[in-house]
Amino acid sequence: MSLLARLAPHLPYVRRYARALTGDQITGDNYVRVALEALAAGERQLPTDMTPRVALYHVFHAIWSSTGAQLEDVSDLEAGDDAARRLMRIAPRSRQAFLLTALEGFTPSEAAQILGVDPRTVERLIAEAQTDIDAELATDVLIIEDEAIISADIESLVRELGHKVTGTATTHDEAVDAVTRHRPGLVLADIQLADGSSGIDAVKDILKRFDVPVIFITAFPERLLTGERPEPTFLITKPFQPETVKAAISQALFFHPSRQKQAA
């Protein structure tokens, strides 16, 4: 089996991870591209003692560590680079361990392989990251979801993180009306809504009014992680795990340039 065939099923997900890690689609996708080019050129090798998915993330991290140093030195950042400055508040290893386990679903042992540390270190790094992230974040949330049970689950998770749910909507029109009545600090949006309308279209109309971080919810993440067009940086796959939702919310708020608690 060719290298591409072995890695193809995992590319959408390492792309998702890279975007969440960097807070930007273009930057994240570029890191993935460089990793793949290094593998194709023989400059990097997939470790044979790891599964293909773990090995791919391991190589990605080798590339990230060797080329992402500018994100680790605050003196090199431009004055207006708020997202990168917020990134500096969480140690790189803690941020990576948190995302690998909470967003990507790796076990602590697998994350340890990827990062080249032991599982106990990973667990410590995760706890440190969660503490730092929770201390930074608090905002008002709009949930756009037509399935009542899923909407209730998301609302519960949002409240657990210390946020306030100020509106829920099941259609495009309800979503637009909700932001007219109360400006949210975060939007969680399903792709397909109850009346056949599109959550993507609802978000586009919301973003015409003001800049707000958005997380999409979909059962088909591959359709939004092709790397071939402008696509969402943050998304949650159905069925989702609670820790995945928490990780995505934390990262979306953490990286958004205008993140702040919105007033009514």
DRENPA-3360 file (N, C-alpha, C; in nm, 2 decimals, always signed):
BEGIN
1 = MSLLARLA = +0.08/-0.12/+0.00/+0.00/+0.00/+0.00/+0.09/+0.12/+0.00 ~ +0.05/+0.22/-0.09/+0.13/+0.34/-0.10/+0.12/+0.43/+0.03 ~ +0.22/+0.52/+0.05/+0.21/+0.61/+0.16/+0.09/+0.69/+0.16 ~ +0.05/+0.75/+0.05/-0.07/+0.83/+0.04/-0.20/+0.75/+0.08 ~ -0.21/+0.63/+0.03/-0.32/+0.54/+0.06/-0.33/+0.51/+0.21 ~ -0.22/+0.49/+0.28/-0.21/+0.47/+0.42/-0.26/+0.59/+0.50 ~ -0.22/+0.71/+0.46/-0.25/+0.83/+0.53/-0.38/+0.90/+0.50 ~ -0.43/+0.87/+0.38/-0.55/+0.94/+0.33/-0.67/+0.95/+0.43;
9 = PHLPYVRR = -0.70/+0.84/+0.50/-0.82/+0.84/+0.59/-0.79/+0.94/+0.71 ~ -0.67/+0.97/+0.74/-0.64/+1.05/+0.86/-0.61/+1.19/+0.82 ~ -0.60/+1.23/+0.70/-0.56/+1.36/+0.66/-0.67/+1.47/+0.70 ~ -0.80/+1.44/+0.68/-0.89/+1.55/+0.73/-0.88/+1.58/+0.88 ~ -0.84/+1.48/+0.96/-0.84/+1.50/+1.10/-0.71/+1.56/+1.15 ~ -0.60/+1.53/+1.09/-0.48/+1.60/+1.13/-0.49/+1.74/+1.08 ~ -0.56/+1.77/+0.97/-0.59/+1.90/+0.92/-0.67/+1.98/+1.02 ~ -0.77/+1.91/+1.08/-0.86/+1.97/+1.18/-0.77/+2.01/+1.30;
17 = YARALTGD = -0.69/+1.92/+1.34/-0.60/+1.94/+1.46/-0.51/+2.06/+1.44 ~ -0.45/+2.06/+1.32/-0.35/+2.17/+1.29/-0.42/+2.30/+1.29 ~ -0.54/+2.31/+1.24/-0.62/+2.44/+1.24/-0.65/+2.48/+1.38 ~ -0.69/+2.39/+1.47/-0.72/+2.42/+1.61/-0.60/+2.46/+1.68 ~ -0.48/+2.39/+1.65/-0.36/+2.42/+1.72/-0.31/+2.56/+1.69 ~ -0.32/+2.60/+1.56/-0.27/+2.73/+1.52/-0.38/+2.84/+1.52 ~ -0.51/+2.80/+1.52/-0.61/+2.90/+1.52/-0.64/+2.96/+1.39 ~ -0.60/+2.89/+1.28/-0.61/+2.95/+1.15/-0.61/+2.83/+1.04;
25 = QITGDNYV = -0.70/+2.84/+0.95/-0.70/+2.73/+0.84/-0.58/+2.73/+0.76 ~ -0.54/+2.85/+0.71/-0.43/+2.86/+0.62/-0.30/+2.81/+0.68 ~ -0.27/+2.86/+0.80/-0.15/+2.82/+0.88/-0.15/+2.68/+0.91 ~ -0.26/+2.63/+0.96/-0.27/+2.48/+1.00/-0.25/+2.39/+0.88 ~ -0.32/+2.43/+0.76/-0.31/+2.35/+0.64/-0.16/+2.35/+0.59 ~ -0.10/+2.46/+0.60/+0.04/+2.47/+0.56/+0.13/+2.38/+0.63 ~ +0.11/+2.37/+0.76/+0.20/+2.28/+0.84/+0.17/+2.13/+0.80 ~ +0.05/+2.10/+0.77/+0.02/+1.96/+0.73/+0.08/+1.94/+0.59;
33 = RVALEALA = +0.08/+2.04/+0.50/+0.14/+2.02/+0.37/+0.29/+2.00/+0.38 ~ +0.35/+2.08/+0.47/+0.50/+2.06/+0.48/+0.53/+1.93/+0.54 ~ +0.45/+1.87/+0.63/+0.48/+1.74/+0.69/+0.46/+1.63/+0.58 ~ +0.36/+1.65/+0.49/+0.34/+1.55/+0.39/+0.46/+1.56/+0.28 ~ +0.50/+1.68/+0.26/+0.61/+1.69/+0.16/+0.74/+1.63/+0.22 ~ +0.76/+1.65/+0.35/+0.88/+1.59/+0.41/+0.87/+1.44/+0.40 ~ +0.76/+1.38/+0.42/+0.74/+1.23/+0.41/+0.76/+1.19/+0.27 ~ +0.70/+1.26/+0.17/+0.72/+1.22/+0.03/+0.86/+1.23/-0.02;
41 = AGERQLPT = +0.93/+1.33/+0.03/+1.07/+1.35/-0.01/+1.17/+1.26/+0.07 ~ +1.12/+1.18/+0.17/+1.21/+1.10/+0.25/+1.28/+1.17/+0.36 ~ +1.25/+1.30/+0.38/+1.32/+1.37/+0.48/+1.27/+1.33/+0.62 ~ +1.15/+1.28/+0.63/+1.09/+1.22/+0.75/+1.04/+1.08/+0.72 ~ +1.03/+1.00/+0.82/+0.98/+0.86/+0.81/+0.87/+0.84/+0.91 ~ +0.77/+0.76/+0.87/+0.67/+0.72/+0.97/+0.73/+0.62/+1.06 ~ +0.72/+0.64/+1.19/+0.77/+0.54/+1.29/+0.70/+0.41/+1.27 ~ +0.77/+0.30/+1.26/+0.71/+0.17/+1.24/+0.65/+0.11/+1.36;
49 = DMTPRVAL = +0.68/+0.16/+1.48/+0.62/+0.11/+1.60/+0.49/+0.18/+1.64 ~ +0.44/+0.26/+1.55/+0.31/+0.33/+1.58/+0.21/+0.30/+1.47 ~ +0.09/+0.32/+1.50/-0.02/+0.30/+1.40/+0.00/+0.42/+1.30 ~ -0.05/+0.40/+1.18/-0.04/+0.51/+1.08/-0.09/+0.65/+1.13 ~ -0.20/+0.65/+1.20/-0.26/+0.77/+1.25/-0.17/+0.84/+1.35 ~ -0.13/+0.76/+1.45/-0.04/+0.82/+1.55/+0.09/+0.86/+1.49 ~ +0.15/+0.78/+1.39/+0.27/+0.82/+1.33/+0.26/+0.95/+1.25 ~ +0.15/+0.97/+1.18/+0.13/+1.09/+1.11/+0.13/+1.21/+1.20;
57 = YHVFHAIW = +0.06/+1.20/+1.31/+0.06/+1.32/+1.40/+0.20/+1.34/+1.46 ~ +0.27/+1.23/+1.48/+0.40/+1.24/+1.54/+0.49/+1.32/+1.44 ~ +0.48/+1.29/+1.31/+0.56/+1.36/+1.21/+0.52/+1.50/+1.20 ~ +0.39/+1.53/+1.21/+0.34/+1.66/+1.21/+0.40/+1.74/+1.32 ~ +0.41/+1.68/+1.44/+0.46/+1.75/+1.56/+0.61/+1.78/+1.54 ~ +0.68/+1.69/+1.47/+0.82/+1.71/+1.45/+0.84/+1.84/+1.36 ~ +0.75/+1.85/+1.26/+0.76/+1.97/+1.17/+0.72/+2.09/+1.25 ~ +0.61/+2.08/+1.33/+0.56/+2.20/+1.41/+0.67/+2.25/+1.51;
65 = SSTGAQLE = +0.74/+2.15/+1.57/+0.84/+2.19/+1.67/+0.96/+2.26/+1.60 ~ +0.99/+2.22/+1.48/+1.11/+2.27/+1.41/+1.09/+2.40/+1.34 ~ +0.96/+2.43/+1.30/+0.93/+2.55/+1.22/+0.83/+2.64/+1.29 ~ +0.78/+2.61/+1.41/+0.68/+2.70/+1.47/+0.74/+2.78/+1.58 ~ +0.87/+2.80/+1.59/+0.93/+2.87/+1.70/+0.88/+3.01/+1.71 ~ +0.84/+3.07/+1.60/+0.80/+3.21/+1.61/+0.68/+3.23/+1.70 ~ +0.60/+3.12/+1.72/+0.48/+3.13/+1.80/+0.52/+3.12/+1.95 ~ +0.64/+3.08/+1.98/+0.68/+3.06/+2.12/+0.76/+3.17/+2.18;
73 = DVSDLEAG = +0.79/+3.28/+2.10/+0.87/+3.39/+2.15/+0.79/+3.52/+2.13 ~ +0.74/+3.57/+2.24/+0.65/+3.69/+2.24/+0.72/+3.81/+2.18 ~ +0.85/+3.82/+2.20/+0.92/+3.93/+2.15/+0.92/+3.94/+2.00 ~ +0.89/+3.83/+1.93/+0.89/+3.83/+1.78/+0.75/+3.86/+1.73 ~ +0.65/+3.88/+1.82/+0.51/+3.90/+1.77/+0.49/+4.04/+1.74 ~ +0.40/+4.07/+1.64/+0.36/+4.21/+1.61/+0.27/+4.26/+1.72 ~ +0.26/+4.38/+1.74/+0.18/+4.44/+1.85/+0.03/+4.40/+1.84 ~ -0.02/+4.38/+1.71/-0.16/+4.35/+1.69/-0.19/+4.21/+1.69;
81 = DDAARRLM = -0.09/+4.12/+1.71/-0.11/+3.98/+1.69/-0.17/+3.92/+1.82 ~ -0.30/+3.95/+1.85/-0.36/+3.92/+1.98/-0.37/+3.77/+1.99 ~ -0.41/+3.69/+1.88/-0.43/+3.55/+1.89/-0.30/+3.48/+1.94 ~ -0.19/+3.52/+1.88/-0.06/+3.45/+1.91/-0.02/+3.49/+2.05 ~ -0.05/+3.61/+2.10/-0.02/+3.65/+2.23/-0.10/+3.57/+2.33 ~ -0.23/+3.54/+2.30/-0.31/+3.46/+2.39/-0.25/+3.32/+2.39 ~ -0.21/+3.27/+2.28/-0.15/+3.14/+2.26/-0.03/+3.13/+2.36 ~ +0.04/+3.23/+2.37/+0.16/+3.23/+2.46/+0.13/+3.20/+2.61;
89 = RIAPRSRQ = +0.01/+3.23/+2.65/-0.03/+3.21/+2.79/-0.04/+3.06/+2.83 ~ -0.05/+2.98/+2.73/-0.05/+2.83/+2.76/+0.07/+2.77/+2.70 ~ +0.15/+2.70/+2.78/+0.27/+2.64/+2.73/+0.24/+2.55/+2.61 ~ +0.33/+2.55/+2.51/+0.30/+2.47/+2.39/+0.27/+2.32/+2.42 ~ +0.34/+2.26/+2.50/+0.32/+2.11/+2.53/+0.18/+2.09/+2.59 ~ +0.14/+2.18/+2.68/+0.01/+2.17/+2.75/-0.10/+2.18/+2.65 ~ -0.09/+2.28/+2.56/-0.19/+2.30/+2.45/-0.20/+2.18/+2.36 ~ -0.09/+2.12/+2.32/-0.09/+2.01/+2.23/-0.15/+1.88/+2.30;
97 = AFLLTALE = -0.11/+1.86/+2.42/-0.16/+1.74/+2.49/-0.31/+1.75/+2.51 ~ -0.36/+1.87/+2.54/-0.50/+1.89/+2.56/-0.58/+1.86/+2.43 ~ -0.53/+1.92/+2.32/-0.60/+1.90/+2.19/-0.59/+1.76/+2.14 ~ -0.48/+1.69/+2.16/-0.47/+1.56/+2.11/-0.57/+1.46/+2.18 ~ -0.59/+1.48/+2.31/-0.68/+1.39/+2.38/-0.82/+1.44/+2.37 ~ -0.85/+1.57/+2.39/-0.99/+1.62/+2.40/-1.05/+1.64/+2.26 ~ -0.97/+1.69/+2.17/-1.03/+1.71/+2.03/-1.01/+1.60/+1.94 ~ -0.90/+1.53/+1.94/-0.87/+1.42/+1.85/-0.90/+1.28/+1.90;
105 = GFTPSEAA = -0.92/+1.27/+2.03/-0.96/+1.14/+2.09/-0.85/+1.04/+2.11 ~ -0.73/+1.09/+2.11/-0.62/+1.00/+2.14/-0.61/+0.97/+2.29 ~ -0.57/+0.85/+2.32/-0.55/+0.81/+2.46/-0.43/+0.88/+2.51 ~ -0.41/+0.90/+2.64/-0.29/+0.96/+2.70/-0.16/+0.88/+2.65 ~ -0.17/+0.75/+2.63/-0.06/+0.68/+2.58/-0.02/+0.71/+2.44 ~ -0.13/+0.72/+2.36/-0.10/+0.76/+2.22/-0.05/+0.90/+2.21 ~ -0.11/+0.99/+2.29/-0.06/+1.13/+2.29/+0.09/+1.14/+2.33 ~ +0.12/+1.05/+2.43/+0.26/+1.04/+2.47/+0.36/+1.00/+2.36;
113 = QILGVDPR = +0.31/+0.91/+2.28/+0.39/+0.86/+2.16/+0.41/+0.98/+2.07 ~ +0.30/+1.05/+2.04/+0.31/+1.16/+1.95/+0.40/+1.27/+1.99 ~ +0.40/+1.30/+2.12/+0.48/+1.41/+2.18/+0.61/+1.37/+2.22 ~ +0.63/+1.23/+2.23/+0.76/+1.18/+2.28/+0.79/+1.20/+2.43 ~ +0.68/+1.18/+2.51/+0.68/+1.19/+2.65/+0.61/+1.07/+2.71 ~ +0.61/+1.06/+2.85/+0.54/+0.95/+2.91/+0.39/+0.99/+2.94 ~ +0.30/+0.89/+2.95/+0.16/+0.92/+2.98/+0.13/+1.01/+3.10 ~ +0.21/+0.99/+3.20/+0.18/+1.07/+3.32/+0.21/+1.22/+3.29;
121 = TVERLIAE = +0.31/+1.24/+3.21/+0.34/+1.38/+3.17/+0.22/+1.44/+3.09 ~ +0.17/+1.36/+3.00/+0.05/+1.40/+2.92/-0.06/+1.44/+3.01 ~ -0.09/+1.36/+3.11/-0.20/+1.39/+3.20/-0.18/+1.52/+3.28 ~ -0.06/+1.54/+3.32/-0.03/+1.67/+3.39/-0.04/+1.79/+3.29 ~ +0.00/+1.77/+3.17/-0.01/+1.88/+3.07/-0.15/+1.91/+3.04 ~ -0.24/+1.81/+3.03/-0.38/+1.83/+3.01/-0.44/+1.91/+3.12 ~ -0.41/+1.88/+3.24/-0.47/+1.95/+3.36/-0.42/+2.09/+3.36 ~ -0.30/+2.12/+3.33/-0.25/+2.25/+3.32/-0.31/+2.34/+3.22;
129 = AQTDIDAE = -0.33/+2.28/+3.10/-0.40/+2.35/+2.99/-0.54/+2.38/+3.02 ~ -0.62/+2.29/+3.08/-0.76/+2.31/+3.11/-0.77/+2.42/+3.21 ~ -0.68/+2.42/+3.31/-0.69/+2.53/+3.41/-0.66/+2.66/+3.35 ~ -0.57/+2.67/+3.27/-0.53/+2.80/+3.20/-0.64/+2.85/+3.11 ~ -0.70/+2.76/+3.03/-0.80/+2.79/+2.94/-0.93/+2.84/+3.01 ~ -0.97/+2.76/+3.11/-1.10/+2.80/+3.18/-1.08/+2.94/+3.25 ~ -0.96/+2.97/+3.29/-0.94/+3.10/+3.36/-0.95/+3.21/+3.26 ~ -0.93/+3.19/+3.13/-0.93/+3.29/+3.03/-1.07/+3.32/+2.97;
137 = LATDVLII = -1.16/+3.23/+2.98/-1.28/+3.23/+2.90/-1.41/+3.25/+2.97 ~ -1.50/+3.33/+2.92/-1.64/+3.34/+2.97/-1.72/+3.43/+2.87 ~ -1.83/+3.38/+2.81/-1.90/+3.45/+2.71/-2.04/+3.41/+2.70 ~ -2.12/+3.48/+2.62/-2.26/+3.44/+2.59/-2.27/+3.36/+2.46 ~ -2.35/+3.25/+2.46/-2.35/+3.16/+2.35/-2.48/+3.14/+2.29 ~ -2.48/+3.14/+2.15/-2.60/+3.11/+2.08/-2.59/+2.97/+2.02 ~ -2.69/+2.88/+2.04/-2.68/+2.75/+1.99/-2.79/+2.74/+1.87 ~ -2.74/+2.70/+1.75/-2.82/+2.68/+1.64/-2.83/+2.53/+1.61;
145 = EDEAIISA = -2.93/+2.46/+1.65/-2.94/+2.31/+1.65/-3.08/+2.27/+1.65 ~ -3.12/+2.19/+1.55/-3.27/+2.15/+1.54/-3.30/+2.02/+1.61 ~ -3.20/+1.95/+1.66/-3.23/+1.83/+1.74/-3.24/+1.86/+1.89 ~ -3.35/+1.85/+1.95/-3.37/+1.90/+2.09/-3.28/+1.84/+2.19 ~ -3.25/+1.71/+2.17/-3.17/+1.64/+2.27/-3.02/+1.68/+2.26 ~ -2.98/+1.70/+2.13/-2.84/+1.74/+2.11/-2.83/+1.89/+2.16 ~ -2.93/+1.97/+2.13/-2.92/+2.11/+2.17/-2.91/+2.12/+2.33 ~ -2.99/+2.03/+2.40/-2.99/+2.03/+2.54/-2.85/+1.98/+2.59;
153 = DIESLVRE = -2.79/+1.88/+2.53/-2.66/+1.83/+2.57/-2.56/+1.94/+2.56 ~ -2.56/+2.01/+2.44/-2.46/+2.12/+2.42/-2.48/+2.23/+2.52 ~ -2.61/+2.27/+2.55/-2.63/+2.37/+2.64/-2.58/+2.34/+2.78 ~ -2.59/+2.21/+2.82/-2.54/+2.17/+2.95/-2.39/+2.18/+2.95 ~ -2.32/+2.14/+2.85/-2.18/+2.14/+2.84/-2.13/+2.29/+2.84 ~ -2.20/+2.38/+2.77/-2.16/+2.52/+2.77/-2.17/+2.58/+2.91 ~ -2.28/+2.55/+2.98/-2.29/+2.60/+3.11/-2.19/+2.55/+3.21 ~ -2.15/+2.42/+3.19/-2.05/+2.36/+3.28/-1.92/+2.44/+3.26;
161 = LGHKVTGT = -1.89/+2.49/+3.14/-1.77/+2.56/+3.12/-1.77/+2.71/+3.17 ~ -1.89/+2.74/+3.23/-1.90/+2.88/+3.29/-1.95/+2.98/+3.19 ~ -2.00/+2.94/+3.08/-2.06/+3.03/+2.98/-2.21/+3.04/+3.00 ~ -2.27/+3.14/+2.94/-2.42/+3.17/+2.95/-2.48/+3.15/+2.81 ~ -2.58/+3.06/+2.81/-2.66/+3.04/+2.68/-2.77/+3.14/+2.68 ~ -2.75/+3.23/+2.58/-2.85/+3.34/+2.57/-2.95/+3.32/+2.46 ~ -2.94/+3.21/+2.38/-3.04/+3.19/+2.28/-3.02/+3.05/+2.22 ~ -3.13/+2.99/+2.17/-3.12/+2.87/+2.09/-3.21/+2.89/+1.97;
169 = ATTHDEAV = -3.17/+2.83/+1.86/-3.25/+2.84/+1.73/-3.25/+2.71/+1.66 ~ -3.36/+2.68/+1.59/-3.37/+2.56/+1.51/-3.37/+2.59/+1.36 ~ -3.38/+2.71/+1.32/-3.39/+2.75/+1.17/-3.30/+2.87/+1.15 ~ -3.28/+2.90/+1.02/-3.20/+3.02/+0.98/-3.27/+3.14/+1.03 ~ -3.40/+3.16/+1.01/-3.46/+3.28/+1.06/-3.46/+3.30/+1.21 ~ -3.48/+3.20/+1.28/-3.47/+3.20/+1.43/-3.33/+3.25/+1.47 ~ -3.23/+3.20/+1.40/-3.09/+3.23/+1.44/-3.06/+3.38/+1.42 ~ -3.10/+3.43/+1.30/-3.08/+3.57/+1.27/-3.16/+3.66/+1.37;
177 = DAVTRHRP = -3.28/+3.62/+1.40/-3.36/+3.69/+1.50/-3.29/+3.69/+1.63 ~ -3.24/+3.58/+1.67/-3.17/+3.57/+1.81/-3.06/+3.67/+1.82 ~ -2.97/+3.68/+1.72/-2.86/+3.77/+1.73/-2.90/+3.91/+1.72 ~ -3.02/+3.94/+1.67/-3.07/+4.08/+1.66/-3.11/+4.12/+1.80 ~ -3.16/+4.02/+1.88/-3.21/+4.05/+2.02/-3.09/+4.05/+2.12 ~ -2.99/+3.97/+2.09/-2.88/+3.96/+2.19/-2.75/+3.92/+2.11 ~ -2.65/+4.00/+2.11/-2.53/+3.96/+2.04/-2.45/+3.86/+2.12 ~ -2.42/+3.74/+2.07/-2.35/+3.64/+2.14/-2.20/+3.66/+2.12;
185 = GLVLADIQ = -2.12/+3.59/+2.21/-1.98/+3.59/+2.20/-1.92/+3.47/+2.13 ~ -2.02/+3.37/+2.11/-1.98/+3.25/+2.04/-2.11/+3.19/+1.98 ~ -2.09/+3.13/+1.86/-2.21/+3.06/+1.79/-2.17/+2.92/+1.77 ~ -2.26/+2.82/+1.81/-2.24/+2.68/+1.78/-2.36/+2.65/+1.68 ~ -2.32/+2.61/+1.56/-2.42/+2.59/+1.45/-2.42/+2.45/+1.39 ~ -2.53/+2.39/+1.38/-2.55/+2.27/+1.30/-2.55/+2.31/+1.15 ~ -2.51/+2.21/+1.07/-2.51/+2.24/+0.92/-2.65/+2.24/+0.86 ~ -2.72/+2.13/+0.89/-2.86/+2.11/+0.84/-2.96/+2.14/+0.94;
193 = LADGSSGI = -3.05/+2.23/+0.92/-3.15/+2.28/+1.02/-3.29/+2.22/+0.99 ~ -3.38/+2.24/+1.08/-3.51/+2.18/+1.09/-3.60/+2.20/+0.96 ~ -3.60/+2.32/+0.91/-3.69/+2.35/+0.80/-3.62/+2.33/+0.66 ~ -3.50/+2.27/+0.67/-3.43/+2.25/+0.54/-3.33/+2.36/+0.51 ~ -3.33/+2.46/+0.60/-3.24/+2.57/+0.58/-3.10/+2.53/+0.62 ~ -3.00/+2.62/+0.59/-2.86/+2.59/+0.61/-2.80/+2.66/+0.73 ~ -2.74/+2.59/+0.82/-2.67/+2.66/+0.93/-2.55/+2.74/+0.88 ~ -2.49/+2.70/+0.77/-2.38/+2.78/+0.71/-2.44/+2.91/+0.66;
201 = DAVKDILK = -2.55/+2.91/+0.60/-2.61/+3.04/+0.55/-2.65/+3.13/+0.67 ~ -2.70/+3.07/+0.77/-2.74/+3.15/+0.89/-2.61/+3.21/+0.95 ~ -2.50/+3.14/+0.96/-2.38/+3.20/+1.01/-2.32/+3.31/+0.92 ~ -2.33/+3.29/+0.79/-2.29/+3.39/+0.70/-2.36/+3.52/+0.72 ~ -2.49/+3.51/+0.74/-2.57/+3.63/+0.77/-2.54/+3.70/+0.90 ~ -2.51/+3.61/+1.00/-2.47/+3.66/+1.13/-2.33/+3.74/+1.12 ~ -2.24/+3.68/+1.05/-2.11/+3.74/+1.04/-2.11/+3.87/+0.96 ~ -2.21/+3.89/+0.88/-2.23/+4.02/+0.81/-2.25/+4.13/+0.91;
209 = RFDVPVIF = -2.31/+4.10/+1.02/-2.35/+4.20/+1.13/-2.23/+4.23/+1.22 ~ -2.16/+4.12/+1.26/-2.05/+4.14/+1.35/-1.96/+4.02/+1.35 ~ -1.83/+4.04/+1.40/-1.74/+3.93/+1.40/-1.75/+3.85/+1.53 ~ -1.77/+3.72/+1.52/-1.79/+3.63/+1.63/-1.73/+3.50/+1.60 ~ -1.67/+3.43/+1.69/-1.62/+3.29/+1.67/-1.73/+3.20/+1.65 ~ -1.71/+3.10/+1.55/-1.82/+3.00/+1.52/-1.76/+2.86/+1.52 ~ -1.84/+2.77/+1.57/-1.80/+2.63/+1.57/-1.92/+2.56/+1.50 ~ -1.89/+2.48/+1.39/-1.99/+2.41/+1.32/-2.00/+2.26/+1.37;
217 = ITAFPERL = -2.12/+2.21/+1.36/-2.15/+2.07/+1.41/-2.20/+2.00/+1.29 ~ -2.13/+1.88/+1.26/-2.17/+1.81/+1.14/-2.14/+1.66/+1.16 ~ -2.22/+1.58/+1.09/-2.20/+1.43/+1.09/-2.10/+1.39/+0.98 ~ -2.07/+1.49/+0.89/-1.98/+1.46/+0.78/-1.86/+1.56/+0.77 ~ -1.77/+1.55/+0.87/-1.66/+1.65/+0.87/-1.57/+1.65/+0.75 ~ -1.56/+1.54/+0.68/-1.48/+1.53/+0.56/-1.51/+1.63/+0.46 ~ -1.64/+1.67/+0.45/-1.69/+1.76/+0.35/-1.64/+1.90/+0.38 ~ -1.60/+1.93/+0.50/-1.56/+2.06/+0.54/-1.41/+2.07/+0.58;
225 = LTGERPEP = -1.34/+1.96/+0.54/-1.19/+1.95/+0.58/-1.11/+1.91/+0.46 ~ -1.14/+1.96/+0.34/-1.08/+1.92/+0.22/-0.95/+1.99/+0.19 ~ -0.94/+2.12/+0.25/-0.82/+2.20/+0.22/-0.82/+2.26/+0.09 ~ -0.94/+2.25/+0.01/-0.94/+2.30/-0.12/-1.02/+2.44/-0.14 ~ -1.07/+2.49/-0.02/-1.15/+2.62/-0.03/-1.15/+2.67/+0.11 ~ -1.20/+2.80/+0.13/-1.21/+2.85/+0.27/-1.31/+2.76/+0.35 ~ -1.27/+2.71/+0.46/-1.35/+2.62/+0.54/-1.34/+2.66/+0.69 ~ -1.43/+2.61/+0.77/-1.43/+2.65/+0.91/-1.30/+2.59/+0.98;
233 = TFLITKPF = -1.25/+2.68/+1.07/-1.13/+2.63/+1.15/-1.17/+2.53/+1.26 ~ -1.29/+2.55/+1.32/-1.34/+2.47/+1.43/-1.47/+2.40/+1.39 ~ -1.47/+2.27/+1.42/-1.59/+2.20/+1.40/-1.60/+2.07/+1.49 ~ -1.72/+2.03/+1.51/-1.75/+1.91/+1.60/-1.81/+1.81/+1.52 ~ -1.77/+1.68/+1.53/-1.83/+1.57/+1.46/-1.94/+1.50/+1.54 ~ -2.05/+1.48/+1.48/-2.16/+1.40/+1.54/-2.13/+1.25/+1.51 ~ -2.16/+1.17/+1.61/-2.19/+1.20/+1.75/-2.07/+1.24/+1.82 ~ -2.08/+1.34/+1.91/-1.97/+1.40/+1.97/-1.95/+1.35/+2.12;
241 = QPETVKAA = -1.83/+1.37/+2.16/-1.79/+1.34/+2.30/-1.79/+1.47/+2.38 ~ -1.83/+1.48/+2.50/-1.83/+1.60/+2.58/-1.70/+1.67/+2.58 ~ -1.59/+1.60/+2.59/-1.46/+1.66/+2.60/-1.43/+1.73/+2.46 ~ -1.48/+1.67/+2.35/-1.46/+1.73/+2.22/-1.52/+1.87/+2.21 ~ -1.65/+1.88/+2.26/-1.72/+2.00/+2.26/-1.64/+2.11/+2.34 ~ -1.60/+2.07/+2.46/-1.53/+2.16/+2.55/-1.40/+2.21/+2.49 ~ -1.33/+2.12/+2.42/-1.20/+2.16/+2.36/-1.23/+2.25/+2.25 ~ -1.32/+2.23/+2.16/-1.35/+2.31/+2.05/-1.39/+2.45/+2.10;
249 = ISQALFFH = -1.48/+2.46/+2.20/-1.53/+2.59/+2.25/-1.41/+2.67/+2.31 ~ -1.33/+2.60/+2.38/-1.21/+2.67/+2.44/-1.12/+2.72/+2.34 ~ -1.09/+2.64/+2.24/-1.00/+2.68/+2.14/-1.05/+2.80/+2.05 ~ -1.18/+2.79/+2.01/-1.24/+2.89/+1.93/-1.24/+3.03/+2.00 ~ -1.27/+3.03/+2.13/-1.27/+3.15/+2.20/-1.13/+3.20/+2.23 ~ -1.04/+3.11/+2.25/-0.91/+3.14/+2.28/-0.84/+3.21/+2.17 ~ -0.86/+3.16/+2.05/-0.79/+3.21/+1.93/-0.86/+3.33/+1.86 ~ -0.99/+3.36/+1.89/-1.05/+3.46/+1.81/-1.00/+3.60/+1.85;
257 = PSRQKQAA = -0.97/+3.68/+1.74/-0.90/+3.81/+1.77/-0.98/+3.90/+1.86 ~ -1.11/+3.91/+1.84/-1.19/+4.00/+1.92/-1.26/+3.94/+2.04 ~ -1.20/+3.83/+2.09/-1.27/+3.75/+2.20/-1.28/+3.85/+2.32 ~ -1.41/+3.85/+2.37/-1.44/+3.92/+2.49/-1.58/+3.89/+2.53 ~ -1.61/+3.91/+2.65/-1.75/+3.88/+2.70/-1.84/+3.99/+2.64 ~ -1.94/+3.94/+2.57/-2.03/+4.03/+2.50/-2.14/+4.08/+2.60 ~ -2.17/+4.21/+2.59/-2.28/+4.26/+2.67/-2.41/+4.26/+2.59 ~ -2.52/+4.26/+2.66/-2.65/+4.25/+2.59/-2.67/+4.38/+2.50;
% end
